[in-house]
Amino acid sequence: MQRIVILGNAGSGKSTLARALGKHLDVSVVHLDRLFWEPGWTEPNADEFRARVTNAISSDAWICEGNYSRRTFDIRLPRAQLIIWLDTPRITCFTRVIMRSVLNRPRADMPAGCTEKLDRAFLSFLNYVWTFDRTYRPSIEAARLLVGPLVPVIHLCGARQIAEFMQGLPSSTRLHCPDSA
């Protein structure tokens, strides 16, 4: 396992798990939000974003967290060796998103100039978080099945399952799969 894609709702723990896996497996971590957003929450040109993602996953080993299914699955999934779906309860996601906005701490997975704040756009984002499983997850899963149906998927829900998954991995060594270059 050298190339892992992590999917899930905002606040589900994608970035935290990616950092932990990156450290544990000694591989680079790609945060899609960091590649996508520009200062002031400005969206990049679609081709520019795709070029950033292509460049970021050009190595033989990476952990890539973020959904962006319609924009990047065709780039990421053909190279992925594992997909991790974080099935975090929406109330947990909702609470985490509110707390990180209220605390307004800089996040390593976000670019400079993109701080979360309580405003109208944030309220819209909270709606996204609350309705994610019903409204957005089905289309992400459909895109995953279309582009990467043969990529193994594991579902993790909660700290205990994540800890058990991490404990089952060899530490600080790269994991090799037969198809890795």
Legacy VTK file of the C-alpha trace (Angstrom):
# vtk DataFile Version 3.0
C-alpha trace
ASCII
DATASET POLYDATA
POINTS 181 float
0.000 0.000 0.000
1.877 3.031 -1.228
-0.926 5.118 -2.711
-4.002 5.731 -0.564
-7.022 7.978 -1.172
-9.036 9.078 1.868
-12.663 10.153 1.390
-15.287 11.457 3.774
-17.360 14.366 4.977
-15.812 17.654 6.070
-14.755 17.228 9.684
-14.610 13.431 9.352
-10.885 13.312 10.108
-9.465 12.924 6.584
-6.555 15.310 7.150
-5.750 13.925 10.588
-5.732 10.344 9.324
-3.678 11.333 6.271
-1.015 12.956 8.447
-0.915 9.951 10.778
-0.654 7.507 7.867
1.973 9.636 6.146
4.104 9.665 9.271
3.527 5.986 10.025
4.305 4.824 6.475
6.884 7.537 5.718
5.104 8.775 2.598
4.094 12.247 1.455
0.623 13.609 2.184
-1.434 15.476 -0.399
-4.215 17.708 0.944
-6.536 18.509 -1.960
-7.996 21.578 -0.220
-4.479 22.995 -0.083
-4.070 22.444 -3.830
-7.544 23.715 -4.700
-8.121 26.889 -2.697
-6.237 30.102 -3.273
-6.114 33.015 -0.785
-9.527 34.430 0.047
-11.257 31.154 -0.842
-10.735 31.782 -4.556
-11.219 28.791 -6.855
-8.488 28.097 -9.407
-8.917 27.393 -13.084
-9.971 23.723 -13.496
-6.943 22.852 -15.641
-4.608 24.462 -13.131
-6.103 22.448 -10.262
-5.846 19.208 -12.227
-2.216 19.985 -13.056
-1.488 20.571 -9.358
-3.065 17.229 -8.440
-1.252 15.389 -11.241
2.056 16.819 -10.068
1.325 16.090 -6.391
0.628 12.392 -7.019
3.374 11.827 -9.580
5.578 9.971 -7.086
5.290 6.271 -6.319
4.018 6.787 -2.767
1.437 9.209 -1.355
-1.599 9.600 0.853
-4.182 11.858 -0.820
-7.090 13.181 1.215
-10.130 14.955 -0.125
-13.139 14.212 -2.258
-13.177 16.405 -5.400
-14.593 13.370 -7.209
-15.745 14.904 -10.478
-12.602 16.982 -10.717
-9.849 14.491 -9.847
-10.992 10.876 -9.501
-9.861 10.114 -13.047
-6.370 11.258 -12.051
-6.125 9.700 -8.578
-8.101 6.473 -8.582
-6.307 4.700 -11.445
-3.086 5.044 -9.413
-4.584 4.324 -5.974
-4.021 1.012 -4.234
-6.513 1.597 -1.430
-9.461 3.880 -0.697
-10.413 4.652 2.877
-13.948 5.955 3.448
-14.301 7.656 6.817
-17.840 6.950 7.979
-17.821 9.516 10.764
-21.267 10.363 12.187
-22.544 13.659 10.858
-23.021 15.150 14.322
-19.304 14.578 14.956
-18.394 16.172 11.612
-20.754 19.066 12.252
-19.327 19.687 15.725
-15.718 19.507 14.505
-16.367 21.970 11.676
-18.037 24.438 14.050
-15.259 24.091 16.631
-12.432 24.610 14.172
-14.197 27.701 12.847
-14.848 29.133 16.297
-11.259 28.450 17.381
-10.015 29.906 14.065
-6.645 28.150 14.257
-4.512 27.887 11.118
-4.835 24.442 9.543
-1.906 22.630 7.932
-4.235 21.222 5.288
-5.383 24.671 4.106
-3.441 27.295 2.185
-2.576 30.688 3.625
-5.387 33.197 3.328
-8.175 30.649 3.806
-9.321 30.912 7.387
-12.682 29.589 8.424
-15.025 32.117 9.925
-18.644 32.316 10.916
-20.294 34.014 7.954
-22.960 33.346 5.309
-20.670 31.064 3.285
-19.951 29.104 6.458
-23.670 28.538 7.065
-23.940 27.112 3.547
-20.955 24.887 4.301
-22.665 23.633 7.459
-25.601 22.581 5.299
-23.159 20.621 3.115
-21.774 18.867 6.204
-25.211 18.063 7.635
-26.615 16.699 4.355
-23.390 15.088 3.074
-24.421 11.434 3.507
-27.801 11.944 1.847
-26.931 14.518 -0.824
-23.233 14.321 -1.749
-21.904 10.925 -0.727
-24.019 8.967 -3.258
-22.557 10.912 -6.199
-19.013 10.561 -4.831
-19.548 6.819 -4.445
-21.038 6.571 -7.965
-17.993 8.370 -9.395
-15.697 6.060 -7.410
-17.450 2.996 -8.802
-17.232 4.374 -12.321
-13.551 5.321 -12.244
-12.020 2.944 -9.692
-14.284 -0.065 -9.196
-11.370 -2.452 -8.607
-9.562 -0.327 -6.025
-10.059 -1.957 -2.604
-12.152 0.099 -0.176
-12.221 -0.024 3.589
-14.688 1.843 5.772
-13.577 3.207 9.127
-15.941 4.664 11.691
-14.560 6.193 14.840
-11.301 6.346 16.712
-11.318 2.664 17.682
-11.539 1.393 14.100
-8.930 3.902 12.941
-6.580 2.859 15.764
-7.068 -0.832 14.925
-6.335 -0.110 11.262
-3.181 1.834 12.154
-2.007 -0.902 14.530
-2.316 -3.439 11.725
0.163 -1.549 9.550
3.921 -2.061 9.637
5.512 1.048 11.120
7.948 3.416 9.444
8.545 1.232 6.413
7.052 1.535 2.981
4.511 -1.114 2.199
5.056 -2.745 -1.167
2.395 -4.131 -3.428
3.176 -6.347 -6.413
2.087 -3.677 -8.903
4.176 -0.862 -7.425
6.952 0.554 -9.532
LINES 1 182
181 0 1 2 3 4 5 6 7 8 9 10 11 12 13 14 15 16 17 18 19 20 21 22 23 24 25 26 27 28 29 30 31 32 33 34 35 36 37 38 39 40 41 42 43 44 45 46 47 48 49 50 51 52 53 54 55 56 57 58 59 60 61 62 63 64 65 66 67 68 69 70 71 72 73 74 75 76 77 78 79 80 81 82 83 84 85 86 87 88 89 90 91 92 93 94 95 96 97 98 99 100 101 102 103 104 105 106 107 108 109 110 111 112 113 114 115 116 117 118 119 120 121 122 123 124 125 126 127 128 129 130 131 132 133 134 135 136 137 138 139 140 141 142 143 144 145 146 147 148 149 150 151 152 153 154 155 156 157 158 159 160 161 162 163 164 165 166 167 168 169 170 171 172 173 174 175 176 177 178 179 180
